[in-house]
Every structure is written in structure tokens, then in C-alpha cells.
């Protein structure tokens, strides 16, 4: 490459939920099976981010005067 070297482009850091690390929903098998043979599953969402995988923006606390 001739000329000016290209600088890497940086994307803004995503706010990933600290509780689920971005894996907001999981599927848990109950061990039972439906009549057609498929497994019974439960989908559980992260209670901290409500299944979005993103954390809300941090709020600054006003301390002192």
C-alpha cells in the first residue's frame, strides 16, 4: 500500500450486561417430553437486563454539595 497508512477504526464500546455477559436468555430442558417426542423447555431471561443483553447507561451519583 502506498501513501498514508490506514488507521484502525474503533467502534464505541457496547454496554453489555454484567450479570449475563450479553447472553440474555437461556433455554432449560425440564427432562420431560411432549407427545411428539420433543423436549419440554423453559426460556428464562436475565432479570437484570430483562432479556436485552445490554446494560443501561451508568448513572452518576451526586455526592456532597
mmCIF file of the N, C-alpha and C atoms, coordinates in Angstrom:
data_MODEL
# 
_entry.id   MODEL 
# 
loop_
_atom_site.group_PDB 
_atom_site.id 
_atom_site.type_symbol 
_atom_site.label_atom_id 
_atom_site.label_alt_id 
_atom_site.label_comp_id 
_atom_site.label_asym_id 
_atom_site.label_entity_id 
_atom_site.label_seq_id 
_atom_site.pdbx_PDB_ins_code 
_atom_site.Cartn_x 
_atom_site.Cartn_y 
_atom_site.Cartn_z 
_atom_site.occupancy 
_atom_site.B_iso_or_equiv 
_atom_site.pdbx_formal_charge 
_atom_site.auth_seq_id 
_atom_site.auth_comp_id 
_atom_site.auth_asym_id 
_atom_site.auth_atom_id 
_atom_site.pdbx_PDB_model_num 
ATOM 1   N N  . UNK A 1 1  ? 0.836   -1.168  0.000  1.00 0.00 ? 1  UNK A N  1 
ATOM 2   C CA . UNK A 1 1  ? 0.000   0.000   0.000  1.00 0.00 ? 1  UNK A CA 1 
ATOM 3   C C  . UNK A 1 1  ? 0.882   1.233   0.000  1.00 0.00 ? 1  UNK A C  1 
ATOM 4   N N  . UNK A 1 2  ? 0.598   2.104   -0.880 1.00 0.00 ? 2  UNK A N  1 
ATOM 5   C CA . UNK A 1 2  ? 1.334   3.349   -0.946 1.00 0.00 ? 2  UNK A CA 1 
ATOM 6   C C  . UNK A 1 2  ? 0.548   4.454   -0.268 1.00 0.00 ? 2  UNK A C  1 
ATOM 7   N N  . UNK A 1 3  ? 1.269   5.472   0.126  1.00 0.00 ? 3  UNK A N  1 
ATOM 8   C CA . UNK A 1 3  ? 0.592   6.614   0.714  1.00 0.00 ? 3  UNK A CA 1 
ATOM 9   C C  . UNK A 1 3  ? 0.470   6.486   2.214  1.00 0.00 ? 3  UNK A C  1 
ATOM 10  N N  . UNK A 1 4  ? -0.546  7.094   2.716  1.00 0.00 ? 4  UNK A N  1 
ATOM 11  C CA . UNK A 1 4  ? -0.773  7.162   4.157  1.00 0.00 ? 4  UNK A CA 1 
ATOM 12  C C  . UNK A 1 4  ? -1.274  5.818   4.687  1.00 0.00 ? 4  UNK A C  1 
ATOM 13  N N  . UNK A 1 5  ? -0.665  5.288   5.774  1.00 0.00 ? 5  UNK A N  1 
ATOM 14  C CA . UNK A 1 5  ? -1.167  4.018   6.325  1.00 0.00 ? 5  UNK A CA 1 
ATOM 15  C C  . UNK A 1 5  ? -2.553  4.213   6.940  1.00 0.00 ? 5  UNK A C  1 
ATOM 16  N N  . UNK A 1 6  ? -3.370  3.183   6.809  1.00 0.00 ? 6  UNK A N  1 
ATOM 17  C CA . UNK A 1 6  ? -4.736  3.257   7.328  1.00 0.00 ? 6  UNK A CA 1 
ATOM 18  C C  . UNK A 1 6  ? -4.722  2.995   8.831  1.00 0.00 ? 6  UNK A C  1 
ATOM 19  N N  . UNK A 1 7  ? -5.462  3.792   9.542  1.00 0.00 ? 7  UNK A N  1 
ATOM 20  C CA . UNK A 1 7  ? -5.593  3.621   10.981 1.00 0.00 ? 7  UNK A CA 1 
ATOM 21  C C  . UNK A 1 7  ? -6.804  2.733   11.252 1.00 0.00 ? 7  UNK A C  1 
ATOM 22  N N  . UNK A 1 8  ? -6.730  1.900   12.281 1.00 0.00 ? 8  UNK A N  1 
ATOM 23  C CA . UNK A 1 8  ? -7.890  1.057   12.591 1.00 0.00 ? 8  UNK A CA 1 
ATOM 24  C C  . UNK A 1 8  ? -9.067  1.899   13.054 1.00 0.00 ? 8  UNK A C  1 
ATOM 25  N N  . UNK A 1 9  ? -10.249 1.484   12.684 1.00 0.00 ? 9  UNK A N  1 
ATOM 26  C CA . UNK A 1 9  ? -11.463 2.174   13.094 1.00 0.00 ? 9  UNK A CA 1 
ATOM 27  C C  . UNK A 1 9  ? -11.972 1.523   14.376 1.00 0.00 ? 9  UNK A C  1 
ATOM 28  N N  . UNK A 1 10 ? -12.306 2.342   15.343 1.00 0.00 ? 10 UNK A N  1 
ATOM 29  C CA . UNK A 1 10 ? -12.788 1.819   16.617 1.00 0.00 ? 10 UNK A CA 1 
ATOM 30  C C  . UNK A 1 10 ? -14.267 2.115   16.758 1.00 0.00 ? 10 UNK A C  1 
ATOM 31  N N  . UNK A 1 11 ? -15.009 1.095   17.115 1.00 0.00 ? 11 UNK A N  1 
ATOM 32  C CA . UNK A 1 11 ? -16.430 1.257   17.371 1.00 0.00 ? 11 UNK A CA 1 
ATOM 33  C C  . UNK A 1 11 ? -16.606 1.596   18.857 1.00 0.00 ? 11 UNK A C  1 
ATOM 34  N N  . UNK A 1 12 ? -17.647 2.323   19.193 1.00 0.00 ? 12 UNK A N  1 
ATOM 35  C CA . UNK A 1 12 ? -17.877 2.599   20.606 1.00 0.00 ? 12 UNK A CA 1 
ATOM 36  C C  . UNK A 1 12 ? -18.153 1.297   21.358 1.00 0.00 ? 12 UNK A C  1 
ATOM 37  N N  . UNK A 1 13 ? -17.666 1.227   22.569 1.00 0.00 ? 13 UNK A N  1 
ATOM 38  C CA . UNK A 1 13 ? -17.836 0.008   23.369 1.00 0.00 ? 13 UNK A CA 1 
ATOM 39  C C  . UNK A 1 13 ? -19.311 -0.210  23.693 1.00 0.00 ? 13 UNK A C  1 
ATOM 40  N N  . UNK A 1 14 ? -19.765 -1.426  23.455 1.00 0.00 ? 14 UNK A N  1 
ATOM 41  C CA . UNK A 1 14 ? -21.152 -1.772  23.751 1.00 0.00 ? 14 UNK A CA 1 
ATOM 42  C C  . UNK A 1 14 ? -21.308 -1.952  25.259 1.00 0.00 ? 14 UNK A C  1 
ATOM 43  N N  . UNK A 1 15 ? -22.427 -1.545  25.776 1.00 0.00 ? 15 UNK A N  1 
ATOM 44  C CA . UNK A 1 15 ? -22.704 -1.719  27.203 1.00 0.00 ? 15 UNK A CA 1 
ATOM 45  C C  . UNK A 1 15 ? -23.342 -3.089  27.391 1.00 0.00 ? 15 UNK A C  1 
ATOM 46  N N  . UNK A 1 16 ? -22.519 -4.073  27.686 1.00 0.00 ? 16 UNK A N  1 
ATOM 47  C CA . UNK A 1 16 ? -23.000 -5.442  27.851 1.00 0.00 ? 16 UNK A CA 1 
ATOM 48  C C  . UNK A 1 16 ? -23.369 -5.653  29.310 1.00 0.00 ? 16 UNK A C  1 
ATOM 49  N N  . UNK A 1 17 ? -24.463 -6.333  29.520 1.00 0.00 ? 17 UNK A N  1 
ATOM 50  C CA . UNK A 1 17 ? -24.963 -6.608  30.872 1.00 0.00 ? 17 UNK A CA 1 
ATOM 51  C C  . UNK A 1 17 ? -23.898 -7.364  31.674 1.00 0.00 ? 17 UNK A C  1 
ATOM 52  N N  . UNK A 1 18 ? -23.629 -6.891  32.889 1.00 0.00 ? 18 UNK A N  1 
ATOM 53  C CA . UNK A 1 18 ? -22.620 -7.536  33.734 1.00 0.00 ? 18 UNK A CA 1 
ATOM 54  C C  . UNK A 1 18 ? -23.115 -8.853  34.311 1.00 0.00 ? 18 UNK A C  1 
ATOM 55  N N  . UNK A 1 19 ? -24.421 -9.014  34.446 1.00 0.00 ? 19 UNK A N  1 
ATOM 56  C CA . UNK A 1 19 ? -24.949 -10.231 35.064 1.00 0.00 ? 19 UNK A CA 1 
ATOM 57  C C  . UNK A 1 19 ? -24.952 -11.417 34.108 1.00 0.00 ? 19 UNK A C  1 
ATOM 58  N N  . UNK A 1 20 ? -25.266 -11.174 32.825 1.00 0.00 ? 20 UNK A N  1 
ATOM 59  C CA . UNK A 1 20 ? -25.388 -12.293 31.884 1.00 0.00 ? 20 UNK A CA 1 
ATOM 60  C C  . UNK A 1 20 ? -24.320 -12.271 30.790 1.00 0.00 ? 20 UNK A C  1 
ATOM 61  N N  . UNK A 1 21 ? -23.439 -11.271 30.782 1.00 0.00 ? 21 UNK A N  1 
ATOM 62  C CA . UNK A 1 21 ? -22.376 -11.125 29.772 1.00 0.00 ? 21 UNK A CA 1 
ATOM 63  C C  . UNK A 1 21 ? -22.918 -11.098 28.351 1.00 0.00 ? 21 UNK A C  1 
ATOM 64  N N  . UNK A 1 22 ? -24.127 -10.590 28.170 1.00 0.00 ? 22 UNK A N  1 
ATOM 65  C CA . UNK A 1 22 ? -24.702 -10.466 26.834 1.00 0.00 ? 22 UNK A CA 1 
ATOM 66  C C  . UNK A 1 22 ? -25.532 -11.658 26.397 1.00 0.00 ? 22 UNK A C  1 
ATOM 67  N N  . UNK A 1 23 ? -25.485 -12.766 27.146 1.00 0.00 ? 23 UNK A N  1 
ATOM 68  C CA . UNK A 1 23 ? -26.314 -13.932 26.833 1.00 0.00 ? 23 UNK A CA 1 
ATOM 69  C C  . UNK A 1 23 ? -27.594 -13.802 27.647 1.00 0.00 ? 23 UNK A C  1 
ATOM 70  N N  . UNK A 1 24 ? -28.544 -13.053 27.110 1.00 0.00 ? 24 UNK A N  1 
ATOM 71  C CA . UNK A 1 24 ? -29.687 -12.585 27.886 1.00 0.00 ? 24 UNK A CA 1 
ATOM 72  C C  . UNK A 1 24 ? -30.756 -13.643 28.149 1.00 0.00 ? 24 UNK A C  1 
ATOM 73  N N  . UNK A 1 25 ? -30.842 -14.646 27.326 1.00 0.00 ? 25 UNK A N  1 
ATOM 74  C CA . UNK A 1 25 ? -31.877 -15.664 27.516 1.00 0.00 ? 25 UNK A CA 1 
ATOM 75  C C  . UNK A 1 25 ? -31.255 -17.050 27.370 1.00 0.00 ? 25 UNK A C  1 
ATOM 76  N N  . UNK A 1 26 ? -31.709 -17.956 28.200 1.00 0.00 ? 26 UNK A N  1 
ATOM 77  C CA . UNK A 1 26 ? -31.257 -19.340 28.127 1.00 0.00 ? 26 UNK A CA 1 
ATOM 78  C C  . UNK A 1 26 ? -32.470 -20.247 28.045 1.00 0.00 ? 26 UNK A C  1 
ATOM 79  N N  . UNK A 1 27 ? -32.276 -21.425 27.480 1.00 0.00 ? 27 UNK A N  1 
ATOM 80  C CA . UNK A 1 27 ? -33.351 -22.416 27.386 1.00 0.00 ? 27 UNK A CA 1 
ATOM 81  C C  . UNK A 1 27 ? -32.941 -23.607 28.232 1.00 0.00 ? 27 UNK A C  1 
ATOM 82  N N  . UNK A 1 28 ? -33.817 -23.983 29.150 1.00 0.00 ? 28 UNK A N  1 
ATOM 83  C CA . UNK A 1 28 ? -33.543 -25.071 30.085 1.00 0.00 ? 28 UNK A CA 1 
ATOM 84  C C  . UNK A 1 28 ? -34.495 -26.215 29.778 1.00 0.00 ? 28 UNK A C  1 
ATOM 85  N N  . UNK A 1 29 ? -33.944 -27.427 29.644 1.00 0.00 ? 29 UNK A N  1 
ATOM 86  C CA . UNK A 1 29 ? -34.809 -28.589 29.432 1.00 0.00 ? 29 UNK A CA 1 
ATOM 87  C C  . UNK A 1 29 ? -35.276 -29.095 30.789 1.00 0.00 ? 29 UNK A C  1 
ATOM 88  N N  . UNK A 1 30 ? -36.534 -29.498 30.859 1.00 0.00 ? 30 UNK A N  1 
ATOM 89  C CA . UNK A 1 30 ? -37.108 -29.949 32.126 1.00 0.00 ? 30 UNK A CA 1 
ATOM 90  C C  . UNK A 1 30 ? -36.929 -31.452 32.335 1.00 0.00 ? 30 UNK A C  1 
ATOM 91  N N  . UNK A 1 31 ? -36.548 -32.166 31.303 1.00 0.00 ? 31 UNK A N  1 
ATOM 92  C CA . UNK A 1 31 ? -36.412 -33.611 31.417 1.00 0.00 ? 31 UNK A CA 1 
ATOM 93  C C  . UNK A 1 31 ? -37.638 -34.345 30.890 1.00 0.00 ? 31 UNK A C  1 
ATOM 94  N N  . UNK A 1 32 ? -38.751 -33.640 30.765 1.00 0.00 ? 32 UNK A N  1 
ATOM 95  C CA . UNK A 1 32 ? -39.979 -34.247 30.246 1.00 0.00 ? 32 UNK A CA 1 
ATOM 96  C C  . UNK A 1 32 ? -39.987 -34.159 28.720 1.00 0.00 ? 32 UNK A C  1 
ATOM 97  N N  . UNK A 1 33 ? -40.900 -34.893 28.116 1.00 0.00 ? 33 UNK A N  1 
ATOM 98  C CA . UNK A 1 33 ? -41.051 -34.859 26.661 1.00 0.00 ? 33 UNK A CA 1 
ATOM 99  C C  . UNK A 1 33 ? -42.509 -34.636 26.303 1.00 0.00 ? 33 UNK A C  1 
ATOM 100 N N  . UNK A 1 34 ? -42.718 -33.964 25.165 1.00 0.00 ? 34 UNK A N  1 
ATOM 101 C CA . UNK A 1 34 ? -44.064 -33.789 24.625 1.00 0.00 ? 34 UNK A CA 1 
ATOM 102 C C  . UNK A 1 34 ? -44.513 -35.106 23.992 1.00 0.00 ? 34 UNK A C  1 
ATOM 103 N N  . UNK A 1 35 ? -45.774 -35.168 23.610 1.00 0.00 ? 35 UNK A N  1 
ATOM 104 C CA . UNK A 1 35 ? -46.316 -36.392 22.990 1.00 0.00 ? 35 UNK A CA 1 
ATOM 105 C C  . UNK A 1 35 ? -45.602 -36.736 21.680 1.00 0.00 ? 35 UNK A C  1 
ATOM 106 N N  . UNK A 1 36 ? -45.093 -35.706 20.972 1.00 0.00 ? 36 UNK A N  1 
ATOM 107 C CA . UNK A 1 36 ? -44.403 -35.973 19.702 1.00 0.00 ? 36 UNK A CA 1 
ATOM 108 C C  . UNK A 1 36 ? -42.928 -36.317 19.894 1.00 0.00 ? 36 UNK A C  1 
ATOM 109 N N  . UNK A 1 37 ? -42.447 -36.346 21.147 1.00 0.00 ? 37 UNK A N  1 
ATOM 110 C CA . UNK A 1 37 ? -41.073 -36.749 21.426 1.00 0.00 ? 37 UNK A CA 1 
ATOM 111 C C  . UNK A 1 37 ? -40.105 -35.602 21.630 1.00 0.00 ? 37 UNK A C  1 
ATOM 112 N N  . UNK A 1 38 ? -40.524 -34.381 21.374 1.00 0.00 ? 38 UNK A N  1 
ATOM 113 C CA . UNK A 1 38 ? -39.627 -33.248 21.596 1.00 0.00 ? 38 UNK A CA 1 
ATOM 114 C C  . UNK A 1 38 ? -39.565 -32.922 23.080 1.00 0.00 ? 38 UNK A C  1 
ATOM 115 N N  . UNK A 1 39 ? -38.485 -32.284 23.487 1.00 0.00 ? 39 UNK A N  1 
ATOM 116 C CA . UNK A 1 39 ? -38.289 -31.979 24.906 1.00 0.00 ? 39 UNK A CA 1 
ATOM 117 C C  . UNK A 1 39 ? -39.079 -30.747 25.338 1.00 0.00 ? 39 UNK A C  1 
ATOM 118 N N  . UNK A 1 40 ? -39.524 -30.766 26.575 1.00 0.00 ? 40 UNK A N  1 
ATOM 119 C CA . UNK A 1 40 ? -40.194 -29.613 27.175 1.00 0.00 ? 40 UNK A CA 1 
ATOM 120 C C  . UNK A 1 40 ? -39.096 -28.665 27.650 1.00 0.00 ? 40 UNK A C  1 
ATOM 121 N N  . UNK A 1 41 ? -39.170 -27.402 27.238 1.00 0.00 ? 41 UNK A N  1 
ATOM 122 C CA . UNK A 1 41 ? -38.148 -26.434 27.607 1.00 0.00 ? 41 UNK A CA 1 
ATOM 123 C C  . UNK A 1 41 ? -38.766 -25.194 28.238 1.00 0.00 ? 41 UNK A C  1 
ATOM 124 N N  . UNK A 1 42 ? -37.962 -24.507 29.027 1.00 0.00 ? 42 UNK A N  1 
ATOM 125 C CA . UNK A 1 42 ? -38.338 -23.234 29.615 1.00 0.00 ? 42 UNK A CA 1 
ATOM 126 C C  . UNK A 1 42 ? -37.340 -22.180 29.148 1.00 0.00 ? 42 UNK A C  1 
ATOM 127 N N  . UNK A 1 43 ? -37.816 -21.037 28.698 1.00 0.00 ? 43 UNK A N  1 
ATOM 128 C CA . UNK A 1 43 ? -36.933 -19.942 28.326 1.00 0.00 ? 43 UNK A CA 1 
ATOM 129 C C  . UNK A 1 43 ? -36.903 -18.958 29.483 1.00 0.00 ? 43 UNK A C  1 
ATOM 130 N N  . UNK A 1 44 ? -35.700 -18.669 29.963 1.00 0.00 ? 44 UNK A N  1 
ATOM 131 C CA . UNK A 1 44 ? -35.526 -17.774 31.107 1.00 0.00 ? 44 UNK A CA 1 
ATOM 132 C C  . UNK A 1 44 ? -34.693 -16.585 30.666 1.00 0.00 ? 44 UNK A C  1 
ATOM 133 N N  . UNK A 1 45 ? -35.198 -15.376 30.950 1.00 0.00 ? 45 UNK A N  1 
ATOM 134 C CA . UNK A 1 45 ? -34.490 -14.144 30.603 1.00 0.00 ? 45 UNK A CA 1 
ATOM 135 C C  . UNK A 1 45 ? -33.721 -13.624 31.803 1.00 0.00 ? 45 UNK A C  1 
ATOM 136 N N  . UNK A 1 46 ? -32.658 -12.891 31.530 1.00 0.00 ? 46 UNK A N  1 
ATOM 137 C CA . UNK A 1 46 ? -31.852 -12.280 32.591 1.00 0.00 ? 46 UNK A CA 1 
ATOM 138 C C  . UNK A 1 46 ? -32.708 -11.249 33.338 1.00 0.00 ? 46 UNK A C  1 
ATOM 139 N N  . UNK A 1 47 ? -32.782 -11.335 34.662 1.00 0.00 ? 47 UNK A N  1 
ATOM 140 C CA . UNK A 1 47 ? -33.598 -10.371 35.403 1.00 0.00 ? 47 UNK A CA 1 
ATOM 141 C C  . UNK A 1 47 ? -32.997 -8.970  35.443 1.00 0.00 ? 47 UNK A C  1 
ATOM 142 N N  . UNK A 1 48 ? -31.689 -8.852  35.251 1.00 0.00 ? 48 UNK A N  1 
ATOM 143 C CA . UNK A 1 48 ? -31.050 -7.532  35.326 1.00 0.00 ? 48 UNK A CA 1 
ATOM 144 C C  . UNK A 1 48 ? -31.316 -6.691  34.080 1.00 0.00 ? 48 UNK A C  1 
ATOM 145 N N  . UNK A 1 49 ? -31.207 -7.315  32.888 1.00 0.00 ? 49 UNK A N  1 
ATOM 146 C CA . UNK A 1 49 ? -31.376 -6.550  31.639 1.00 0.00 ? 49 UNK A CA 1 
ATOM 147 C C  . UNK A 1 49 ? -32.706 -6.848  30.962 1.00 0.00 ? 49 UNK A C  1 
ATOM 148 N N  . UNK A 1 50 ? -33.521 -7.713  31.563 1.00 0.00 ? 50 UNK A N  1 
ATOM 149 C CA . UNK A 1 50 ? -34.839 -8.089  31.035 1.00 0.00 ? 50 UNK A CA 1 
ATOM 150 C C  . UNK A 1 50 ? -34.755 -8.708  29.646 1.00 0.00 ? 50 UNK A C  1 
ATOM 151 N N  . UNK A 1 51 ? -33.696 -9.481  29.407 1.00 0.00 ? 51 UNK A N  1 
ATOM 152 C CA . UNK A 1 51 ? -33.571 -10.216 28.158 1.00 0.00 ? 51 UNK A CA 1 
ATOM 153 C C  . UNK A 1 51 ? -33.018 -9.445  26.985 1.00 0.00 ? 51 UNK A C  1 
ATOM 154 N N  . UNK A 1 52 ? -32.467 -8.259  27.200 1.00 0.00 ? 52 UNK A N  1 
ATOM 155 C CA . UNK A 1 52 ? -31.914 -7.490  26.081 1.00 0.00 ? 52 UNK A CA 1 
ATOM 156 C C  . UNK A 1 52 ? -30.432 -7.755  25.873 1.00 0.00 ? 52 UNK A C  1 
ATOM 157 N N  . UNK A 1 53 ? -29.699 -8.095  26.942 1.00 0.00 ? 53 UNK A N  1 
ATOM 158 C CA . UNK A 1 53 ? -28.264 -8.314  26.841 1.00 0.00 ? 53 UNK A CA 1 
ATOM 159 C C  . UNK A 1 53 ? -27.460 -7.035  26.981 1.00 0.00 ? 53 UNK A C  1 
ATOM 160 N N  . UNK A 1 54 ? -28.145 -5.899  27.028 1.00 0.00 ? 54 UNK A N  1 
ATOM 161 C CA . UNK A 1 54 ? -27.475 -4.606  27.156 1.00 0.00 ? 54 UNK A CA 1 
ATOM 162 C C  . UNK A 1 54 ? -27.732 -4.030  28.530 1.00 0.00 ? 54 UNK A C  1 
ATOM 163 N N  . UNK A 1 55 ? -26.732 -3.333  29.051 1.00 0.00 ? 55 UNK A N  1 
ATOM 164 C CA . UNK A 1 55 ? -26.879 -2.686  30.340 1.00 0.00 ? 55 UNK A CA 1 
ATOM 165 C C  . UNK A 1 55 ? -27.296 -1.239  30.122 1.00 0.00 ? 55 UNK A C  1 
ATOM 166 N N  . UNK A 1 56 ? -28.108 -0.710  31.001 1.00 0.00 ? 56 UNK A N  1 
ATOM 167 C CA . UNK A 1 56 ? -28.451 0.709   30.875 1.00 0.00 ? 56 UNK A CA 1 
ATOM 168 C C  . UNK A 1 56 ? -27.216 1.563   31.139 1.00 0.00 ? 56 UNK A C  1 
ATOM 169 N N  . UNK A 1 57 ? -27.216 2.780   30.652 1.00 0.00 ? 57 UNK A N  1 
ATOM 170 C CA . UNK A 1 57 ? -26.092 3.682   30.867 1.00 0.00 ? 57 UNK A CA 1 
ATOM 171 C C  . UNK A 1 57 ? -25.913 3.923   32.358 1.00 0.00 ? 57 UNK A C  1 
ATOM 172 N N  . UNK A 1 58 ? -24.667 3.989   32.768 1.00 0.00 ? 58 UNK A N  1 
ATOM 173 C CA . UNK A 1 58 ? -24.375 4.202   34.179 1.00 0.00 ? 58 UNK A CA 1 
ATOM 174 C C  . UNK A 1 58 ? -24.829 5.598   34.596 1.00 0.00 ? 58 UNK A C  1 
ATOM 175 N N  . UNK A 1 59 ? -25.374 5.665   35.771 1.00 0.00 ? 59 UNK A N  1 
ATOM 176 C CA . UNK A 1 59 ? -25.803 6.951   36.303 1.00 0.00 ? 59 UNK A CA 1 
ATOM 177 C C  . UNK A 1 59 ? -24.771 7.428   37.310 1.00 0.00 ? 59 UNK A C  1 
ATOM 178 N N  . UNK A 1 60 ? -24.506 8.690   37.264 1.00 0.00 ? 60 UNK A N  1 
ATOM 179 C CA . UNK A 1 60 ? -23.546 9.260   38.197 1.00 0.00 ? 60 UNK A CA 1 
ATOM 180 C C  . UNK A 1 60 ? -24.287 9.706   39.445 1.00 0.00 ? 60 UNK A C  1 
ATOM 181 N N  . UNK A 1 61 ? -23.750 9.343   40.568 1.00 0.00 ? 61 UNK A N  1 
ATOM 182 C CA . UNK A 1 61 ? -24.356 9.729   41.836 1.00 0.00 ? 61 UNK A CA 1 
ATOM 183 C C  . UNK A 1 61 ? -23.756 11.055  42.280 1.00 0.00 ? 61 UNK A C  1 
ATOM 184 N N  . UNK A 1 62 ? -24.599 11.960  42.709 1.00 0.00 ? 62 UNK A N  1 
ATOM 185 C CA . UNK A 1 62 ? -24.141 13.253  43.203 1.00 0.00 ? 62 UNK A CA 1 
ATOM 186 C C  . UNK A 1 62 ? -23.821 13.082  44.678 1.00 0.00 ? 62 UNK A C  1 
ATOM 187 N N  . UNK A 1 63 ? -22.558 13.265  45.036 1.00 0.00 ? 63 UNK A N  1 
ATOM 188 C CA . UNK A 1 63 ? -22.111 13.092  46.413 1.00 0.00 ? 63 UNK A CA 1 
ATOM 189 C C  . UNK A 1 63 ? -21.618 14.430  46.925 1.00 0.00 ? 63 UNK A C  1 
ATOM 190 N N  . UNK A 1 64 ? -22.026 14.768  48.092 1.00 0.00 ? 64 UNK A N  1 
ATOM 191 C CA . UNK A 1 64 ? -21.591 16.041  48.682 1.00 0.00 ? 64 UNK A CA 1 
ATOM 192 C C  . UNK A 1 64 ? -22.456 17.189  48.218 1.00 0.00 ? 64 UNK A C  1 
ATOM 193 N N  . UNK A 1 65 ? -21.831 18.347  48.177 1.00 0.00 ? 65 UNK A N  1 
ATOM 194 C CA . UNK A 1 65 ? -22.589 19.539  47.800 1.00 0.00 ? 65 UNK A CA 1 
ATOM 195 C C  . UNK A 1 65 ? -22.698 19.680  46.339 1.00 0.00 ? 65 UNK A C  1 
# 
